[in-house]
């Protein structure tokens, strides 16, 4: 990048409305990731702690991919898998 000020580290917007909206998006994203982790817990039957530890550094895309692989093994290629895929896409 051609940053005119290479010493700048981070910028925090000062607009309160923007910060509030940003916070809502961040919180919702975190909640959705947690839901994906719990889907992995349900599909594998492992404990809550194991599921959280096993997925600690995985992003949303990787979690969704992992869920679909696990669901194929557990549910087969039928209607439940298709419904799960539709839910994940939403």
PDB file of N, CA, C and O in Angstrom:
ATOM      1  N   UNK A   1       0.831  -1.185   0.000  1.00  0.00           N
ATOM      2  CA  UNK A   1       0.000   0.000   0.000  1.00  0.00           C
ATOM      3  C   UNK A   1       0.871   1.242   0.000  1.00  0.00           C
ATOM      4  O   UNK A   1       2.012   1.221   0.462  1.00  0.00           O
ATOM      5  N   UNK A   2       0.331   2.294  -0.511  1.00  0.00           N
ATOM      6  CA  UNK A   2       1.053   3.566  -0.540  1.00  0.00           C
ATOM      7  C   UNK A   2       0.499   4.508   0.516  1.00  0.00           C
ATOM      8  O   UNK A   2      -0.067   5.551   0.189  1.00  0.00           O
ATOM      9  N   UNK A   3       0.657   4.150   1.756  1.00  0.00           N
ATOM     10  CA  UNK A   3       0.161   4.963   2.855  1.00  0.00           C
ATOM     11  C   UNK A   3       1.064   6.182   3.002  1.00  0.00           C
ATOM     12  O   UNK A   3       2.271   6.028   3.191  1.00  0.00           O
ATOM     13  N   UNK A   4       0.506   7.397   2.920  1.00  0.00           N
ATOM     14  CA  UNK A   4       1.334   8.596   3.065  1.00  0.00           C
ATOM     15  C   UNK A   4       1.899   8.756   4.473  1.00  0.00           C
ATOM     16  O   UNK A   4       2.856   9.503   4.674  1.00  0.00           O
ATOM     17  N   UNK A   5       1.324   8.071   5.433  1.00  0.00           N
ATOM     18  CA  UNK A   5       1.802   8.148   6.810  1.00  0.00           C
ATOM     19  C   UNK A   5       2.066   6.735   7.323  1.00  0.00           C
ATOM     20  O   UNK A   5       1.213   6.162   8.001  1.00  0.00           O
ATOM     21  N   UNK A   6       3.227   6.162   7.014  1.00  0.00           N
ATOM     22  CA  UNK A   6       3.497   4.769   7.396  1.00  0.00           C
ATOM     23  C   UNK A   6       3.601   4.541   8.897  1.00  0.00           C
ATOM     24  O   UNK A   6       3.626   3.390   9.333  1.00  0.00           O
ATOM     25  N   UNK A   7       3.662   5.605   9.707  1.00  0.00           N
ATOM     26  CA  UNK A   7       3.751   5.425  11.160  1.00  0.00           C
ATOM     27  C   UNK A   7       2.383   5.233  11.787  1.00  0.00           C
ATOM     28  O   UNK A   7       2.287   4.872  12.960  1.00  0.00           O
ATOM     29  N   UNK A   8       1.301   5.473  11.010  1.00  0.00           N
ATOM     30  CA  UNK A   8      -0.042   5.308  11.537  1.00  0.00           C
ATOM     31  C   UNK A   8      -0.303   3.817  11.764  1.00  0.00           C
ATOM     32  O   UNK A   8      -0.039   2.998  10.883  1.00  0.00           O
ATOM     33  N   UNK A   9      -0.810   3.473  12.919  1.00  0.00           N
ATOM     34  CA  UNK A   9      -1.055   2.077  13.244  1.00  0.00           C
ATOM     35  C   UNK A   9      -2.525   1.738  13.018  1.00  0.00           C
ATOM     36  O   UNK A   9      -2.839   0.916  12.157  1.00  0.00           O
ATOM     37  N   UNK A  10      -3.411   2.342  13.759  1.00  0.00           N
ATOM     38  CA  UNK A  10      -4.832   2.083  13.657  1.00  0.00           C
ATOM     39  C   UNK A  10      -5.581   3.399  13.762  1.00  0.00           C
ATOM     40  O   UNK A  10      -5.106   4.367  14.356  1.00  0.00           O
ATOM     41  N   UNK A  11      -6.762   3.406  13.169  1.00  0.00           N
ATOM     42  CA  UNK A  11      -7.632   4.573  13.281  1.00  0.00           C
ATOM     43  C   UNK A  11      -8.957   4.116  13.859  1.00  0.00           C
ATOM     44  O   UNK A  11      -9.527   3.120  13.412  1.00  0.00           O
ATOM     45  N   UNK A  12      -9.438   4.826  14.829  1.00  0.00           N
ATOM     46  CA  UNK A  12     -10.739   4.527  15.419  1.00  0.00           C
ATOM     47  C   UNK A  12     -11.679   5.673  15.054  1.00  0.00           C
ATOM     48  O   UNK A  12     -11.424   6.819  15.425  1.00  0.00           O
ATOM     49  N   UNK A  13     -12.767   5.379  14.331  1.00  0.00           N
ATOM     50  CA  UNK A  13     -13.714   6.445  13.997  1.00  0.00           C
ATOM     51  C   UNK A  13     -14.276   7.085  15.262  1.00  0.00           C
ATOM     52  O   UNK A  13     -14.454   6.421  16.283  1.00  0.00           O
ATOM     53  N   UNK A  14     -14.549   8.365  15.179  1.00  0.00           N
ATOM     54  CA  UNK A  14     -15.079   9.079  16.339  1.00  0.00           C
ATOM     55  C   UNK A  14     -16.593   9.221  16.293  1.00  0.00           C
ATOM     56  O   UNK A  14     -17.204   9.613  17.287  1.00  0.00           O
ATOM     57  N   UNK A  15     -17.204   8.912  15.166  1.00  0.00           N
ATOM     58  CA  UNK A  15     -18.650   9.024  15.016  1.00  0.00           C
ATOM     59  C   UNK A  15     -19.329   7.944  15.860  1.00  0.00           C
ATOM     60  O   UNK A  15     -19.131   6.752  15.625  1.00  0.00           O
ATOM     61  N   UNK A  16     -20.123   8.361  16.835  1.00  0.00           N
ATOM     62  CA  UNK A  16     -20.754   7.428  17.776  1.00  0.00           C
ATOM     63  C   UNK A  16     -21.727   6.476  17.082  1.00  0.00           C
ATOM     64  O   UNK A  16     -21.800   5.301  17.440  1.00  0.00           O
ATOM     65  N   UNK A  17     -22.474   6.971  16.093  1.00  0.00           N
ATOM     66  CA  UNK A  17     -23.415   6.110  15.374  1.00  0.00           C
ATOM     67  C   UNK A  17     -22.679   5.027  14.592  1.00  0.00           C
ATOM     68  O   UNK A  17     -23.099   3.870  14.572  1.00  0.00           O
ATOM     69  N   UNK A  18     -21.592   5.408  13.955  1.00  0.00           N
ATOM     70  CA  UNK A  18     -20.785   4.439  13.211  1.00  0.00           C
ATOM     71  C   UNK A  18     -20.197   3.387  14.151  1.00  0.00           C
ATOM     72  O   UNK A  18     -20.219   2.195  13.844  1.00  0.00           O
ATOM     73  N   UNK A  19     -19.679   3.823  15.283  1.00  0.00           N
ATOM     74  CA  UNK A  19     -19.113   2.882  16.256  1.00  0.00           C
ATOM     75  C   UNK A  19     -20.177   1.930  16.799  1.00  0.00           C
ATOM     76  O   UNK A  19     -19.906   0.743  16.985  1.00  0.00           O
ATOM     77  N   UNK A  20     -21.369   2.432  17.053  1.00  0.00           N
ATOM     78  CA  UNK A  20     -22.457   1.585  17.561  1.00  0.00           C
ATOM     79  C   UNK A  20     -22.850   0.540  16.518  1.00  0.00           C
ATOM     80  O   UNK A  20     -23.065  -0.625  16.854  1.00  0.00           O
ATOM     81  N   UNK A  21     -22.944   0.952  15.264  1.00  0.00           N
ATOM     82  CA  UNK A  21     -23.287   0.011  14.190  1.00  0.00           C
ATOM     83  C   UNK A  21     -22.182  -1.033  14.038  1.00  0.00           C
ATOM     84  O   UNK A  21     -22.463  -2.219  13.869  1.00  0.00           O
ATOM     85  N   UNK A  22     -20.953  -0.598  14.097  1.00  0.00           N
ATOM     86  CA  UNK A  22     -19.798  -1.495  13.992  1.00  0.00           C
ATOM     87  C   UNK A  22     -19.829  -2.519  15.130  1.00  0.00           C
ATOM     88  O   UNK A  22     -19.565  -3.702  14.915  1.00  0.00           O
ATOM     89  N   UNK A  23     -20.149  -2.063  16.320  1.00  0.00           N
ATOM     90  CA  UNK A  23     -20.218  -2.959  17.473  1.00  0.00           C
ATOM     91  C   UNK A  23     -21.322  -4.007  17.290  1.00  0.00           C
ATOM     92  O   UNK A  23     -21.128  -5.178  17.615  1.00  0.00           O
ATOM     93  N   UNK A  24     -22.474  -3.584  16.770  1.00  0.00           N
ATOM     94  CA  UNK A  24     -23.569  -4.540  16.545  1.00  0.00           C
ATOM     95  C   UNK A  24     -23.170  -5.614  15.542  1.00  0.00           C
ATOM     96  O   UNK A  24     -23.448  -6.796  15.746  1.00  0.00           O
ATOM     97  N   UNK A  25     -22.524  -5.206  14.469  1.00  0.00           N
ATOM     98  CA  UNK A  25     -22.080  -6.170  13.454  1.00  0.00           C
ATOM     99  C   UNK A  25     -21.055  -7.125  14.053  1.00  0.00           C
ATOM    100  O   UNK A  25     -21.125  -8.331  13.816  1.00  0.00           O
ATOM    101  N   UNK A  26     -20.123  -6.613  14.813  1.00  0.00           N
ATOM    102  CA  UNK A  26     -19.078  -7.436  15.428  1.00  0.00           C
ATOM    103  C   UNK A  26     -19.675  -8.452  16.401  1.00  0.00           C
ATOM    104  O   UNK A  26     -19.289  -9.621  16.397  1.00  0.00           O
ATOM    105  N   UNK A  27     -20.599  -8.013  17.218  1.00  0.00           N
ATOM    106  CA  UNK A  27     -21.236  -8.913  18.188  1.00  0.00           C
ATOM    107  C   UNK A  27     -22.033  -9.996  17.465  1.00  0.00           C
ATOM    108  O   UNK A  27     -21.944 -11.171  17.820  1.00  0.00           O
ATOM    109  N   UNK A  28     -22.807  -9.609  16.457  1.00  0.00           N
ATOM    110  CA  UNK A  28     -23.620 -10.580  15.716  1.00  0.00           C
ATOM    111  C   UNK A  28     -22.722 -11.603  15.019  1.00  0.00           C
ATOM    112  O   UNK A  28     -23.034 -12.794  15.001  1.00  0.00           O
ATOM    113  N   UNK A  29     -21.617 -11.145  14.451  1.00  0.00           N
ATOM    114  CA  UNK A  29     -20.679 -12.050  13.778  1.00  0.00           C
ATOM    115  C   UNK A  29     -20.130 -13.074  14.777  1.00  0.00           C
ATOM    116  O   UNK A  29     -20.027 -14.262  14.472  1.00  0.00           O
ATOM    117  N   UNK A  30     -19.787 -12.602  15.951  1.00  0.00           N
ATOM    118  CA  UNK A  30     -19.275 -13.488  16.994  1.00  0.00           C
ATOM    119  C   UNK A  30     -20.323 -14.510  17.417  1.00  0.00           C
ATOM    120  O   UNK A  30     -20.003 -15.678  17.638  1.00  0.00           O
ATOM    121  N   UNK A  31     -21.572 -14.071  17.529  1.00  0.00           N
ATOM    122  CA  UNK A  31     -22.653 -14.988  17.900  1.00  0.00           C
ATOM    123  C   UNK A  31     -22.868 -16.054  16.820  1.00  0.00           C
ATOM    124  O   UNK A  31     -23.084 -17.225  17.133  1.00  0.00           O
ATOM    125  N   UNK A  32     -22.810 -15.650  15.568  1.00  0.00           N
ATOM    126  CA  UNK A  32     -22.981 -16.608  14.475  1.00  0.00           C
ATOM    127  C   UNK A  32     -21.838 -17.622  14.438  1.00  0.00           C
ATOM    128  O   UNK A  32     -22.072 -18.809  14.207  1.00  0.00           O
ATOM    129  N   UNK A  33     -20.605 -17.166  14.665  1.00  0.00           N
ATOM    130  CA  UNK A  33     -19.477 -18.096  14.723  1.00  0.00           C
ATOM    131  C   UNK A  33     -19.650 -19.095  15.866  1.00  0.00           C
ATOM    132  O   UNK A  33     -19.341 -20.277  15.713  1.00  0.00           O
ATOM    133  N   UNK A  34     -20.141 -18.622  17.005  1.00  0.00           N
ATOM    134  CA  UNK A  34     -20.359 -19.513  18.139  1.00  0.00           C
ATOM    135  C   UNK A  34     -21.410 -20.570  17.786  1.00  0.00           C
ATOM    136  O   UNK A  34     -21.276 -21.735  18.159  1.00  0.00           O
ATOM    137  N   UNK A  35     -22.448 -20.155  17.068  1.00  0.00           N
ATOM    138  CA  UNK A  35     -23.484 -21.086  16.632  1.00  0.00           C
ATOM    139  C   UNK A  35     -22.887 -22.150  15.712  1.00  0.00           C
ATOM    140  O   UNK A  35     -23.240 -23.324  15.816  1.00  0.00           O
ATOM    141  N   UNK A  36     -21.997 -21.755  14.827  1.00  0.00           N
ATOM    142  CA  UNK A  36     -21.331 -22.727  13.951  1.00  0.00           C
ATOM    143  C   UNK A  36     -20.505 -23.716  14.778  1.00  0.00           C
ATOM    144  O   UNK A  36     -20.493 -24.913  14.488  1.00  0.00           O
ATOM    145  N   UNK A  37     -19.825 -23.221  15.792  1.00  0.00           N
ATOM    146  CA  UNK A  37     -19.037 -24.112  16.663  1.00  0.00           C
ATOM    147  C   UNK A  37     -19.943 -25.114  17.383  1.00  0.00           C
ATOM    148  O   UNK A  37     -19.578 -26.275  17.565  1.00  0.00           O
ATOM    149  N   UNK A  38     -21.122 -24.650  17.789  1.00  0.00           N
ATOM    150  CA  UNK A  38     -22.055 -25.538  18.474  1.00  0.00           C
ATOM    151  C   UNK A  38     -22.651 -26.568  17.512  1.00  0.00           C
ATOM    152  O   UNK A  38     -22.996 -27.673  17.931  1.00  0.00           O
ATOM    153  N   UNK A  39     -22.774 -26.225  16.249  1.00  0.00           N
ATOM    154  CA  UNK A  39     -23.219 -27.208  15.253  1.00  0.00           C
ATOM    155  C   UNK A  39     -22.176 -28.312  15.124  1.00  0.00           C
ATOM    156  O   UNK A  39     -22.527 -29.486  15.000  1.00  0.00           O
ATOM    157  N   UNK A  40     -20.912 -27.951  15.152  1.00  0.00           N
ATOM    158  CA  UNK A  40     -19.844 -28.956  15.110  1.00  0.00           C
ATOM    159  C   UNK A  40     -19.913 -29.838  16.350  1.00  0.00           C
ATOM    160  O   UNK A  40     -19.743 -31.054  16.259  1.00  0.00           O
ATOM    161  N   UNK A  41     -20.162 -29.232  17.504  1.00  0.00           N
ATOM    162  CA  UNK A  41     -20.327 -29.999  18.741  1.00  0.00           C
ATOM    163  C   UNK A  41     -21.458 -31.007  18.586  1.00  0.00           C
ATOM    164  O   UNK A  41     -21.302 -32.175  18.941  1.00  0.00           O
ATOM    165  N   UNK A  42     -22.584 -30.568  18.065  1.00  0.00           N
ATOM    166  CA  UNK A  42     -23.748 -31.448  17.914  1.00  0.00           C
ATOM    167  C   UNK A  42     -23.502 -32.571  16.915  1.00  0.00           C
ATOM    168  O   UNK A  42     -23.907 -33.712  17.143  1.00  0.00           O
ATOM    169  N   UNK A  43     -22.847 -32.251  15.822  1.00  0.00           N
ATOM    170  CA  UNK A  43     -22.606 -33.259  14.787  1.00  0.00           C
ATOM    171  C   UNK A  43     -21.586 -34.314  15.214  1.00  0.00           C
ATOM    172  O   UNK A  43     -21.631 -35.452  14.746  1.00  0.00           O
ATOM    173  N   UNK A  44     -20.671 -33.935  16.100  1.00  0.00           N
ATOM    174  CA  UNK A  44     -19.619 -34.874  16.506  1.00  0.00           C
ATOM    175  C   UNK A  44     -19.885 -35.545  17.844  1.00  0.00           C
ATOM    176  O   UNK A  44     -19.354 -36.622  18.120  1.00  0.00           O
ATOM    177  N   UNK A  45     -20.712 -34.908  18.684  1.00  0.00           N
ATOM    178  CA  UNK A  45     -20.983 -35.472  20.002  1.00  0.00           C
ATOM    179  C   UNK A  45     -19.900 -35.204  21.029  1.00  0.00           C
ATOM    180  O   UNK A  45     -19.901 -35.813  22.099  1.00  0.00           O
ATOM    181  N   UNK A  46     -18.973 -34.298  20.722  1.00  0.00           N
ATOM    182  CA  UNK A  46     -17.928 -33.972  21.693  1.00  0.00           C
ATOM    183  C   UNK A  46     -18.465 -32.971  22.706  1.00  0.00           C
ATOM    184  O   UNK A  46     -19.546 -32.411  22.525  1.00  0.00           O
ATOM    185  N   UNK A  47     -17.712 -32.754  23.759  1.00  0.00           N
ATOM    186  CA  UNK A  47     -18.135 -31.811  24.797  1.00  0.00           C
ATOM    187  C   UNK A  47     -18.013 -30.373  24.298  1.00  0.00           C
ATOM    188  O   UNK A  47     -17.352 -30.103  23.296  1.00  0.00           O
ATOM    189  N   UNK A  48     -18.657 -29.467  25.008  1.00  0.00           N
ATOM    190  CA  UNK A  48     -18.592 -28.049  24.693  1.00  0.00           C
ATOM    191  C   UNK A  48     -17.141 -27.561  24.682  1.00  0.00           C
ATOM    192  O   UNK A  48     -16.721 -26.857  23.763  1.00  0.00           O
ATOM    193  N   UNK A  49     -16.392 -27.938  25.698  1.00  0.00           N
ATOM    194  CA  UNK A  49     -14.996 -27.507  25.810  1.00  0.00           C
ATOM    195  C   UNK A  49     -14.161 -28.020  24.634  1.00  0.00           C
ATOM    196  O   UNK A  49     -13.365 -27.273  24.065  1.00  0.00           O
ATOM    197  N   UNK A  50     -14.340 -29.271  24.275  1.00  0.00           N
ATOM    198  CA  UNK A  50     -13.581 -29.844  23.156  1.00  0.00           C
ATOM    199  C   UNK A  50     -13.949 -29.135  21.852  1.00  0.00           C
ATOM    200  O   UNK A  50     -13.068 -28.812  21.055  1.00  0.00           O
ATOM    201  N   UNK A  51     -15.230 -28.894  21.631  1.00  0.00           N
ATOM    202  CA  UNK A  51     -15.662 -28.219  20.401  1.00  0.00           C
ATOM    203  C   UNK A  51     -15.087 -26.811  20.318  1.00  0.00           C
ATOM    204  O   UNK A  51     -14.625 -26.392  19.257  1.00  0.00           O
ATOM    205  N   UNK A  52     -15.111 -26.088  21.417  1.00  0.00           N
ATOM    206  CA  UNK A  52     -14.549 -24.724  21.417  1.00  0.00           C
ATOM    207  C   UNK A  52     -13.053 -24.750  21.176  1.00  0.00           C
ATOM    208  O   UNK A  52     -12.538 -23.955  20.390  1.00  0.00           O
ATOM    209  N   UNK A  53     -12.344 -25.658  21.846  1.00  0.00           N
ATOM    210  CA  UNK A  53     -10.894 -25.752  21.670  1.00  0.00           C
ATOM    211  C   UNK A  53     -10.519 -26.159  20.249  1.00  0.00           C
ATOM    212  O   UNK A  53      -9.575 -25.620  19.672  1.00  0.00           O
ATOM    213  N   UNK A  54     -11.255 -27.106  19.691  1.00  0.00           N
ATOM    214  CA  UNK A  54     -10.933 -27.625  18.356  1.00  0.00           C
ATOM    215  C   UNK A  54     -11.202 -26.609  17.248  1.00  0.00           C
ATOM    216  O   UNK A  54     -10.654 -26.726  16.152  1.00  0.00           O
ATOM    217  N   UNK A  55     -12.041 -25.614  17.529  1.00  0.00           N
ATOM    218  CA  UNK A  55     -12.406 -24.643  16.499  1.00  0.00           C
ATOM    219  C   UNK A  55     -11.957 -23.221  16.846  1.00  0.00           C
ATOM    220  O   UNK A  55     -12.386 -22.257  16.212  1.00  0.00           O
ATOM    221  N   UNK A  56     -11.098 -23.098  17.849  1.00  0.00           N
ATOM    222  CA  UNK A  56     -10.743 -21.787  18.401  1.00  0.00           C
ATOM    223  C   UNK A  56     -10.216 -20.800  17.371  1.00  0.00           C
ATOM    224  O   UNK A  56     -10.548 -19.617  17.439  1.00  0.00           O
ATOM    225  N   UNK A  57      -9.420 -21.243  16.437  1.00  0.00           N
ATOM    226  CA  UNK A  57      -8.793 -20.304  15.508  1.00  0.00           C
ATOM    227  C   UNK A  57      -9.299 -20.472  14.081  1.00  0.00           C
ATOM    228  O   UNK A  57      -8.600 -20.120  13.131  1.00  0.00           O
ATOM    229  N   UNK A  58     -10.492 -21.000  13.925  1.00  0.00           N
ATOM    230  CA  UNK A  58     -11.076 -21.189  12.597  1.00  0.00           C
ATOM    231  C   UNK A  58     -12.067 -20.069  12.314  1.00  0.00           C
ATOM    232  O   UNK A  58     -12.858 -19.686  13.176  1.00  0.00           O
ATOM    233  N   UNK A  59     -12.009 -19.556  11.102  1.00  0.00           N
ATOM    234  CA  UNK A  59     -12.932 -18.504  10.690  1.00  0.00           C
ATOM    235  C   UNK A  59     -14.251 -19.090  10.224  1.00  0.00           C
ATOM    236  O   UNK A  59     -14.410 -20.307  10.137  1.00  0.00           O
ATOM    237  N   UNK A  60     -15.184 -18.217   9.929  1.00  0.00           N
ATOM    238  CA  UNK A  60     -16.535 -18.625   9.538  1.00  0.00           C
ATOM    239  C   UNK A  60     -16.542 -19.559   8.336  1.00  0.00           C
ATOM    240  O   UNK A  60     -17.244 -20.570   8.338  1.00  0.00           O
ATOM    241  N   UNK A  61     -15.781 -19.233   7.335  1.00  0.00           N
ATOM    242  CA  UNK A  61     -15.759 -20.046   6.114  1.00  0.00           C
ATOM    243  C   UNK A  61     -15.286 -21.464   6.405  1.00  0.00           C
ATOM    244  O   UNK A  61     -15.873 -22.439   5.937  1.00  0.00           O
ATOM    245  N   UNK A  62     -14.231 -21.558   7.173  1.00  0.00           N
ATOM    246  CA  UNK A  62     -13.696 -22.875   7.522  1.00  0.00           C
ATOM    247  C   UNK A  62     -14.689 -23.661   8.381  1.00  0.00           C
ATOM    248  O   UNK A  62     -14.837 -24.871   8.210  1.00  0.00           O
ATOM    249  N   UNK A  63     -15.363 -22.981   9.295  1.00  0.00           N
ATOM    250  CA  UNK A  63     -16.360 -23.645  10.135  1.00  0.00           C
ATOM    251  C   UNK A  63     -17.516 -24.179   9.291  1.00  0.00           C
ATOM    252  O   UNK A  63     -17.955 -25.313   9.484  1.00  0.00           O
ATOM    253  N   UNK A  64     -18.010 -23.361   8.350  1.00  0.00           N
ATOM    254  CA  UNK A  64     -19.108 -23.812   7.485  1.00  0.00           C
ATOM    255  C   UNK A  64     -18.695 -25.028   6.662  1.00  0.00           C
ATOM    256  O   UNK A  64     -19.460 -25.982   6.525  1.00  0.00           O
ATOM    257  N   UNK A  65     -17.506 -24.988   6.126  1.00  0.00           N
ATOM    258  CA  UNK A  65     -17.002 -26.110   5.332  1.00  0.00           C
ATOM    259  C   UNK A  65     -16.898 -27.376   6.177  1.00  0.00           C
ATOM    260  O   UNK A  65     -17.268 -28.465   5.737  1.00  0.00           O
ATOM    261  N   UNK A  66     -16.399 -27.218   7.374  1.00  0.00           N
ATOM    262  CA  UNK A  66     -16.249 -28.362   8.281  1.00  0.00           C
ATOM    263  C   UNK A  66     -17.608 -28.950   8.658  1.00  0.00           C
ATOM    264  O   UNK A  66     -17.761 -30.169   8.729  1.00  0.00           O
ATOM    265  N   UNK A  67     -18.581 -28.093   8.898  1.00  0.00           N
ATOM    266  CA  UNK A  67     -19.929 -28.557   9.237  1.00  0.00           C
ATOM    267  C   UNK A  67     -20.501 -29.385   8.097  1.00  0.00           C
ATOM    268  O   UNK A  67     -21.068 -30.452   8.333  1.00  0.00           O
ATOM    269  N   UNK A  68     -20.361 -28.911   6.876  1.00  0.00           N
ATOM    270  CA  UNK A  68     -20.915 -29.645   5.740  1.00  0.00           C
ATOM    271  C   UNK A  68     -20.248 -31.007   5.560  1.00  0.00           C
ATOM    272  O   UNK A  68     -20.917 -31.981   5.213  1.00  0.00           O
ATOM    273  N   UNK A  69     -18.944 -31.083   5.792  1.00  0.00           N
ATOM    274  CA  UNK A  69     -18.247 -32.380   5.708  1.00  0.00           C
ATOM    275  C   UNK A  69     -18.748 -33.339   6.790  1.00  0.00           C
ATOM    276  O   UNK A  69     -19.020 -34.509   6.521  1.00  0.00           O
ATOM    277  N   UNK A  70     -18.865 -32.828   8.007  1.00  0.00           N
ATOM    278  CA  UNK A  70     -19.350 -33.661   9.108  1.00  0.00           C
ATOM    279  C   UNK A  70     -20.806 -34.075   8.883  1.00  0.00           C
ATOM    280  O   UNK A  70     -21.183 -35.212   9.168  1.00  0.00           O
ATOM    281  N   UNK A  71     -21.617 -33.154   8.373  1.00  0.00           N
ATOM    282  CA  UNK A  71     -23.030 -33.450   8.145  1.00  0.00           C
ATOM    283  C   UNK A  71     -23.203 -34.510   7.064  1.00  0.00           C
ATOM    284  O   UNK A  71     -24.079 -35.367   7.178  1.00  0.00           O
ATOM    285  N   UNK A  72     -22.385 -34.463   6.024  1.00  0.00           N
ATOM    286  CA  UNK A  72     -22.462 -35.492   4.971  1.00  0.00           C
ATOM    287  C   UNK A  72     -22.221 -36.878   5.560  1.00  0.00           C
ATOM    288  O   UNK A  72     -22.913 -37.840   5.225  1.00  0.00           O
ATOM    289  N   UNK A  73     -21.229 -36.961   6.440  1.00  0.00           N
ATOM    290  CA  UNK A  73     -20.915 -38.250   7.064  1.00  0.00           C
ATOM    291  C   UNK A  73     -22.048 -38.696   7.987  1.00  0.00           C
ATOM    292  O   UNK A  73     -22.407 -39.873   8.013  1.00  0.00           O
ATOM    293  N   UNK A  74     -22.596 -37.773   8.727  1.00  0.00           N
ATOM    294  CA  UNK A  74     -23.604 -38.124   9.735  1.00  0.00           C
ATOM    295  C   UNK A  74     -25.011 -38.256   9.163  1.00  0.00           C
ATOM    296  O   UNK A  74     -25.772 -39.134   9.572  1.00  0.00           O
ATOM    297  N   UNK A  75     -25.360 -37.378   8.212  1.00  0.00           N
ATOM    298  CA  UNK A  75     -26.728 -37.325   7.709  1.00  0.00           C
ATOM    299  C   UNK A  75     -26.915 -37.993   6.350  1.00  0.00           C
ATOM    300  O   UNK A  75     -28.039 -38.306   5.955  1.00  0.00           O
ATOM    301  N   UNK A  76     -25.820 -38.209   5.642  1.00  0.00           N
ATOM    302  CA  UNK A  76     -25.941 -38.745   4.291  1.00  0.00           C
ATOM    303  C   UNK A  76     -26.346 -37.657   3.310  1.00  0.00           C
ATOM    304  O   UNK A  76     -26.353 -36.471   3.640  1.00  0.00           O
ATOM    305  N   UNK A  77     -26.685 -38.084   2.093  1.00  0.00           N
ATOM    306  CA  UNK A  77     -27.004 -37.134   1.020  1.00  0.00           C
ATOM    307  C   UNK A  77     -28.502 -36.922   0.868  1.00  0.00           C
ATOM    308  O   UNK A  77     -28.998 -36.899  -0.259  1.00  0.00           O
ATOM    309  N   UNK A  78     -29.225 -36.771   1.938  1.00  0.00           N
ATOM    310  CA  UNK A  78     -30.677 -36.642   1.857  1.00  0.00           C
ATOM    311  C   UNK A  78     -31.184 -35.251   2.186  1.00  0.00           C
ATOM    312  O   UNK A  78     -30.442 -34.269   2.179  1.00  0.00           O
ATOM    313  N   UNK A  79     -32.458 -35.207   2.470  1.00  0.00           N
ATOM    314  CA  UNK A  79     -33.155 -33.949   2.757  1.00  0.00           C
ATOM    315  C   UNK A  79     -32.540 -33.204   3.948  1.00  0.00           C
ATOM    316  O   UNK A  79     -32.363 -31.990   3.853  1.00  0.00           O
ATOM    317  N   UNK A  80     -32.205 -33.865   5.061  1.00  0.00           N
ATOM    318  CA  UNK A  80     -31.624 -33.123   6.187  1.00  0.00           C
ATOM    319  C   UNK A  80     -30.346 -32.358   5.806  1.00  0.00           C
ATOM    320  O   UNK A  80     -30.133 -31.236   6.265  1.00  0.00           O
ATOM    321  N   UNK A  81     -29.508 -32.962   4.974  1.00  0.00           N
ATOM    322  CA  UNK A  81     -28.282 -32.272   4.546  1.00  0.00           C
ATOM    323  C   UNK A  81     -28.632 -31.050   3.705  1.00  0.00           C
ATOM    324  O   UNK A  81     -28.043 -29.984   3.882  1.00  0.00           O
ATOM    325  N   UNK A  82     -29.578 -31.199   2.800  1.00  0.00           N
ATOM    326  CA  UNK A  82     -29.987 -30.078   1.960  1.00  0.00           C
ATOM    327  C   UNK A  82     -30.565 -28.950   2.812  1.00  0.00           C
ATOM    328  O   UNK A  82     -30.295 -27.776   2.556  1.00  0.00           O
ATOM    329  N   UNK A  83     -31.351 -29.298   3.813  1.00  0.00           N
ATOM    330  CA  UNK A  83     -31.924 -28.280   4.703  1.00  0.00           C
ATOM    331  C   UNK A  83     -30.832 -27.561   5.492  1.00  0.00           C
ATOM    332  O   UNK A  83     -30.888 -26.345   5.679  1.00  0.00           O
ATOM    333  N   UNK A  84     -29.844 -28.318   5.950  1.00  0.00           N
ATOM    334  CA  UNK A  84     -28.725 -27.714   6.662  1.00  0.00           C
ATOM    335  C   UNK A  84     -27.939 -26.779   5.747  1.00  0.00           C
ATOM    336  O   UNK A  84     -27.555 -25.686   6.162  1.00  0.00           O
ATOM    337  N   UNK A  85     -27.697 -27.199   4.508  1.00  0.00           N
ATOM    338  CA  UNK A  85     -26.995 -26.347   3.553  1.00  0.00           C
ATOM    339  C   UNK A  85     -27.760 -25.035   3.329  1.00  0.00           C
ATOM    340  O   UNK A  85     -27.163 -23.960   3.277  1.00  0.00           O
ATOM    341  N   UNK A  86     -29.071 -25.137   3.198  1.00  0.00           N
ATOM    342  CA  UNK A  86     -29.896 -23.938   2.993  1.00  0.00           C
ATOM    343  C   UNK A  86     -29.807 -23.011   4.206  1.00  0.00           C
ATOM    344  O   UNK A  86     -29.724 -21.792   4.056  1.00  0.00           O
ATOM    345  N   UNK A  87     -29.823 -23.586   5.393  1.00  0.00           N
ATOM    346  CA  UNK A  87     -29.724 -22.797   6.622  1.00  0.00           C
ATOM    347  C   UNK A  87     -28.380 -22.085   6.701  1.00  0.00           C
ATOM    348  O   UNK A  87     -28.318 -20.909   7.061  1.00  0.00           O
ATOM    349  N   UNK A  88     -27.321 -22.783   6.373  1.00  0.00           N
ATOM    350  CA  UNK A  88     -25.976 -22.177   6.415  1.00  0.00           C
ATOM    351  C   UNK A  88     -25.864 -21.052   5.393  1.00  0.00           C
ATOM    352  O   UNK A  88     -25.239 -20.028   5.670  1.00  0.00           O
ATOM    353  N   UNK A  89     -26.455 -21.226   4.226  1.00  0.00           N
ATOM    354  CA  UNK A  89     -26.412 -20.171   3.213  1.00  0.00           C
ATOM    355  C   UNK A  89     -27.151 -18.919   3.648  1.00  0.00           C
ATOM    356  O   UNK A  89     -26.765 -17.806   3.290  1.00  0.00           O
ATOM    357  N   UNK A  90     -28.215 -19.099   4.419  1.00  0.00           N
ATOM    358  CA  UNK A  90     -28.968 -17.934   4.910  1.00  0.00           C
ATOM    359  C   UNK A  90     -28.184 -17.194   5.950  1.00  0.00           C
ATOM    360  O   UNK A  90     -28.656 -16.187   6.478  1.00  0.00           O
TER     361      UNK A  90
END
